[in-house]
Amino acid sequence: MSILEIELTPEMRQRLREKAKRRGLEERAYVQTVVMHYLSQEEAEQPKRSIMELEGLGAEIWKDQKGALLDAQEYVNELRREWDHRP
């Protein structure tokens, strides 16, 4: 026989009890509900990622054909000039 230990906050325990009660479930079904909830949460958890993983993405749009960095303000000014000429 295997034992599964699940730590639930009192609030989570109460919410799950109420959920089981609303569905007309007995205590055994409540325990099954808790286990299913726990397992679904575990599956849904994704490894934490850092925003720093995005560093450098899209950097190529800020380089000209020779690889030199573009001036951000000049880029915005160019876009605005294009807007002025649109019909």
Protein Blocks (a to p, Z undefined) as FASTA:
>chain_A
ZZddddddfklmmmmmmmmmmnopafklmmmmmmmmmmmmmmmpccdddfklmgophklm
mpcfkopacdfklmmmmmmmmmmmpZZ
